[in-house]
């Protein structure tokens, strides 16, 4: 999968890496710029850090919330923004979903040839982690056999260890501790992720387990009160042939159709530094 927006600093040397979060930090006034009408001080820490990571804004590693807001405001004030391109990028993000990579995201992201550091990765996982009470797909076996992903409910997410406590929808008597890579958030029906012939996993009718399948017809968009939405997806499941050897089309609520794990999770082991060793 393509890397998500943002990357670490281009500044050389371990001491400098500890003294900064992004880019090359320079001492600046901590006064909020008067020319910025938006008040970034009202944003939460994760939102500010998302902006900082995406644009490579240089800040101290131990900068307090007010200093982060000032750094974001100064970067915003100096940015040369193409309004039409910005609106187009916003609409593209609405269509594909908040976690999906977009062309606009790639064009505007700061990137110096190095993979994002552990701190940035952990922040992104925390930001998009499933919330308590949310239904998710959870992998509860150590193998990749068909049906190893089940419908579950999140009880808690531990940001320090990137793990979840979940409960099986069919057995709420015990908690299951899982790593973040064994939990997928479900679809809202607005992402537009699936098209005909897309490989996926879906809940087989009258079960709570996800099985490998292929989208057999292009989804039909319908207008809901919140906007365009796909309410159901027609798929063909693997190993679902009838007595005549034909595989039936089955309708599955779009909420219960998910990507294959390889298409959902970003493999951090694939991150490599593109900067020559002599430049580090």
WOHURA-V60614 format. One record per pair of residues at least 12 apart in sequence whose ideal C-beta (glycine too) atoms are under 10 Angstrom apart, sorted by sequence separation. I is the first residue (numbers start at 1). GAP is how many residues later the second one is. If there is no record, write none. Layout:
i,gap
I,GAP
I,GAP
This chain:
i,gap
8,12
9,12
10,12
11,12
59,12
90,12
92,12
93,12
137,12
138,12
140,12
152,12
153,12
154,12
155,12
164,12
165,12
166,12
200,12
201,12
202,12
218,12
219,12
220,12
235,12
236,12
237,12
8,13
9,13
10,13
11,13
58,13
59,13
89,13
91,13
92,13
136,13
137,13
138,13
139,13
152,13
153,13
154,13
164,13
165,13
199,13
200,13
202,13
219,13
220,13
236,13
237,13
8,14
9,14
10,14
11,14
49,14
57,14
88,14
89,14
90,14
136,14
137,14
138,14
152,14
153,14
163,14
164,14
199,14
200,14
219,14
220,14
235,14
236,14
7,15
8,15
9,15
48,15
57,15
88,15
89,15
136,15
137,15
138,15
151,15
152,15
153,15
163,15
164,15
198,15
199,15
200,15
218,15
219,15
234,15
235,15
237,15
6,16
9,16
49,16
52,16
59,16
88,16
89,16
135,16
136,16
138,16
150,16
152,16
153,16
161,16
163,16
164,16
166,16
198,16
199,16
217,16
218,16
234,16
235,16
48,17
51,17
55,17
57,17
58,17
87,17
135,17
136,17
151,17
152,17
155,17
162,17
163,17
166,17
184,17
186,17
197,17
198,17
216,17
217,17
233,17
234,17
235,17
51,18
57,18
86,18
89,18
134,18
135,18
136,18
150,18
151,18
152,18
161,18
162,18
163,18
164,18
196,18
197,18
198,18
215,18
216,18
217,18
232,18
233,18
234,18
45,19
48,19
49,19
52,19
56,19
57,19
85,19
89,19
134,19
135,19
150,19
151,19
152,19
153,19
156,19
158,19
161,19
162,19
163,19
164,19
196,19
197,19
215,19
216,19
217,19
232,19
233,19
45,20
48,20
51,20
52,20
55,20
133,20
134,20
150,20
152,20
155,20
163,20
194,20
195,20
196,20
197,20
198,20
213,20
215,20
216,20
231,20
232,20
233,20
44,21
47,21
48,21
51,21
55,21
132,21
133,21
134,21
150,21
155,21
156,21
159,21
194,21
196,21
197,21
198,21
213,21
214,21
215,21
216,21
232,21
233,21
43,22
47,22
50,22
85,22
86,22
130,22
132,22
133,22
155,22
158,22
193,22
195,22
196,22
213,22
214,22
231,22
232,22
233,22
235,22
45,23
48,23
49,23
52,23
85,23
130,23
131,23
132,23
134,23
157,23
195,23
196,23
212,23
213,23
214,23
230,23
231,23
232,23
233,23
234,23
41,24
45,24
48,24
51,24
55,24
130,24
132,24
152,24
154,24
194,24
195,24
211,24
213,24
214,24
230,24
231,24
232,24
233,24
41,25
43,25
47,25
48,25
51,25
99,25
129,25
131,25
132,25
194,25
212,25
213,25
229,25
230,25
232,25
40,26
43,26
82,26
131,26
138,26
140,26
150,26
152,26
157,26
184,26
193,26
211,26
212,26
22,27
41,27
42,27
81,27
130,27
192,27
211,27
212,27
213,27
230,27
21,28
40,28
41,28
99,28
129,28
136,28
138,28
140,28
211,28
23,29
40,29
41,29
43,29
79,29
98,29
99,29
129,29
137,29
138,29
154,29
192,29
211,29
22,30
28,30
39,30
40,30
98,30
129,30
136,30
138,30
152,30
189,30
21,31
22,31
28,31
40,31
41,31
126,31
135,31
138,31
152,31
154,31
190,31
202,31
204,31
216,31
21,32
22,32
23,32
24,32
25,32
26,32
40,32
41,32
125,32
126,32
127,32
132,32
134,32
189,32
202,32
205,32
216,32
217,32
22,33
23,33
25,33
27,33
30,33
40,33
126,33
129,33
132,33
149,33
189,33
200,33
202,33
204,33
214,33
216,33
22,34
23,34
24,34
25,34
30,34
32,34
36,34
38,34
39,34
40,34
125,34
126,34
130,34
135,34
148,34
149,34
190,34
201,34
202,34
213,34
216,34
217,34
21,35
22,35
23,35
25,35
38,35
40,35
129,35
149,35
151,35
189,35
198,35
200,35
202,35
219,35
21,36
22,36
23,36
25,36
30,36
36,36
40,36
123,36
126,36
130,36
140,36
190,36
192,36
194,36
199,36
201,36
204,36
21,37
22,37
30,37
32,37
33,37
36,37
122,37
125,37
170,37
171,37
189,37
190,37
192,37
193,37
198,37
201,37
213,37
215,37
20,38
21,38
25,38
32,38
35,38
36,38
38,38
122,38
138,38
140,38
170,38
188,38
190,38
191,38
192,38
195,38
196,38
219,38
20,39
21,39
22,39
28,39
30,39
31,39
34,39
35,39
36,39
38,39
122,39
139,39
169,39
170,39
189,39
190,39
191,39
194,39
199,39
213,39
20,40
21,40
30,40
33,40
36,40
37,40
122,40
138,40
139,40
142,40
168,40
169,40
189,40
190,40
193,40
19,41
20,41
21,41
29,41
30,41
32,41
33,41
35,41
36,41
121,41
141,41
188,41
189,41
194,41
19,42
21,42
28,42
32,42
35,42
136,42
139,42
140,42
188,42
189,42
210,42
215,42
6,43
18,43
19,43
20,43
28,43
31,43
33,43
34,43
35,43
139,43
187,43
189,43
6,44
17,44
18,44
33,44
138,44
139,44
189,44
213,44
5,45
6,45
8,45
29,45
33,45
137,45
138,45
139,45
205,45
6,46
7,46
10,46
25,46
28,46
136,46
137,46
138,46
187,46
204,46
205,46
210,46
6,47
7,47
9,47
11,47
21,47
136,47
137,47
205,47
210,47
5,48
6,48
8,48
23,48
136,48
137,48
202,48
204,48
208,48
210,48
212,48
4,49
5,49
6,49
7,49
9,49
22,49
134,49
136,49
137,49
202,49
203,49
4,50
5,50
6,50
21,50
130,50
135,50
136,50
137,50
202,50
203,50
5,51
54,51
129,51
134,51
135,51
202,51
23,52
128,52
134,52
149,52
151,52
200,52
202,52
203,52
204,52
55,53
56,53
57,53
130,53
148,53
150,53
203,53
54,54
55,54
56,54
126,54
129,54
130,54
131,54
147,54
149,54
202,54
203,54
54,55
55,55
56,55
125,55
130,55
146,55
201,55
202,55
203,55
53,56
54,56
56,56
125,56
129,56
130,56
151,56
152,56
201,56
202,56
53,57
128,57
147,57
150,57
151,57
200,57
201,57
52,58
61,58
122,58
146,58
150,58
151,58
200,58
201,58
150,59
151,59
198,59
200,59
201,59
147,60
149,60
150,60
194,60
199,60
200,60
201,60
148,61
149,61
193,61
198,61
199,61
147,62
148,62
149,62
198,62
53,63
146,63
147,63
148,63
149,63
191,63
194,63
199,63
200,63
201,63
53,64
137,64
146,64
147,64
189,64
190,64
193,64
194,64
199,64
146,65
147,65
189,65
193,65
194,65
198,65
53,66
54,66
137,66
146,66
187,66
188,66
189,66
193,66
53,67
146,67
186,67
187,67
188,67
52,68
53,68
144,68
186,68
187,68
189,68
191,68
140,69
186,69
187,69
49,70
50,70
53,70
186,70
187,70
193,70
49,71
52,71
53,71
139,71
186,71
187,71
193,71
137,72
138,72
186,72
187,72
50,73
137,73
185,73
49,74
50,74
184,74
49,75
184,75
46,77
50,77
184,77
45,78
46,78
49,78
182,79
185,79
46,80
47,80
181,80
184,80
46,81
184,81
183,82
181,83
182,83
181,84
180,85
181,85
99,86
181,86
23,87
181,87
22,88
97,88
23,89
22,90
97,90
98,90
97,91
100,91
146,91
99,92
100,92
146,92
97,93
98,93
100,93
146,93
96,94
97,94
4,95
22,95
95,95
96,95
97,95
4,96
5,96
21,96
94,96
95,96
96,96
97,96
4,97
5,97
94,97
95,97
96,97
3,98
21,98
22,98
2,99
5,99
6,99
21,99
1,100
5,100
10,100
17,100
4,101
5,101
9,101
10,101
11,101
4,102
5,102
7,102
8,102
10,102
2,103
3,103
5,103
6,103
7,103
8,103
9,103
10,103
2,104
5,104
6,104
7,104
8,104
10,104
4,105
5,105
6,105
7,105
8,105
9,105
151,105
3,106
5,106
7,106
8,106
7,107
8,107
3,108
7,108
8,108
9,108
7,109
8,109
149,109
6,110
7,110
8,110
5,111
6,111
8,111
3,112
4,112
8,112
149,112
3,113
7,113
148,113
6,114
6,115
4,116
4,117
6,117
144,117
6,118
5,119
137,119
4,120
135,120
135,121
137,121
136,122
137,122
139,122
137,124
137,127
95,132
94,133
95,133
94,134
125,141
124,142
121,145
121,147
116,150
118,150
121,150
116,152
115,153
115,154
117,154
115,155
116,155
115,156
114,157
115,157
114,158
115,158
113,159
114,159
115,159
113,160
114,160
112,161
113,161
114,161
112,162
113,162
111,163
112,163
113,163
99,165
101,165
113,166
114,166
99,167
112,167
1,261
1,262
4,262
1,263
3,263
12,263
17,263
1,264
2,264
7,264
1,265
3,265
8,265
10,265
1,266
7,266
12,266
14,266
3,267
7,267
12,267
13,267
3,268
12,268
1,269
10,269
11,269
10,270
